[in-house]
Amino acid sequence: MTINIRDAVLADAETIAANNSGMAEEMDPAVVGPGVAAVLGSPEKGRYWVAETAGVVVGQLMVTYEWSDWRNGLLWWIQSVYVHPDYRRKGVFSSLYRHVESLAADEPAVCGIRLYVENENRRAQQTYAALGMTKPGYVVMESMLHRRGNN
């Protein structure tokens, strides 16, 4: 199976939004669609890539940016990872990750790649570790504002 990775374009927004909505029950499709379009229309917010095989999108991921004053560089945060169930464990995510890792390595301002994963998702953690990612010892905490789209 040949996997091609490309930058997502606005025409991919509906597919990406449907995949995002399928990942988590709490996502509101009325918010996800415009949220995806906002990223695709504003590169400073983030960037999506899609994985295709035989011209069909079978996976995706998004990167957003965090400035690290400690490192004087950008961290790329991987988010909105999705691989169609029929294509899981076939190298789709690895291809997406290696593509993003290569792009990050070529950008002098980028100092690292991060993602968050649910504690219980051992399979994903094993995949990320096999790609060379490590656990930095941090726990993510949050305080969400109760605005439209924040659940």
ABEGO torsion letter per residue (X at the ends): XBBBBBBBBAAAAAAAAAAAAAABAABBAAAAAAAAAAAAABAAAEBBBBBBBGGBBABBBBBBBBBBAAAGBBBBBBBGBBBBAAABGAGAAAAAAAAAAAAAAABAABAEBBBBBBAABAAAAAAAAAAGBBBAGBBBBBBBBBBBGBX
